[in-house]
């Protein structure tokens, strides 16, 4: 049954990739596989966090999640180490952020994310975080890097890349029989 399902899925993907004529068929097949994997992961996350609810009661956050498997977590506010605001590529396009927390007992199991706010608009993210956990909210600080700080990270790879040409000329001079391979 598994082999039959695999053959059927590959046949359907190849049939769908045949309609795409602008890019090569293999690239279209890989893109379809990536899109299918992304859709499965998105559906899994949706089922895991569908009826998501966070309740703040004095010094405790109660987090209820899960559509098929119900989970309930209780975190003390003092046990929260930090809040992490993340944005995926799709979230960047839709102006959506996700807020994760790091605390004892929540998000430590395998395939479990420590989500505090599953998604929120960029302009309301700080407000929602302040409403749930006002102890963690701080004003964002913007740091400017030093003017030549990029050069500090790029000088070794750039130096090695620029030294390839002179080194190949020297090696070609010393080993004339291998000059074509070296160049």
Secondary structure, DSSP 4 states (H G I P E B T S, - for coil): -HHHHHHHHHHHHHHHHHT--SS-HHHHHHHHHHHHHHHHHHHHHHHHHTT-EEEEETTEEEEEE-SSS-EEEEEEGGGEEEEEEE--HHHHHHTEEEEEEEETTBS-STT---EEEEEEETTTHHHHHHHH-TTT----------TTHHHHHHHHHHHHHHHHHHHHHHHHHH-GGGHHHH-
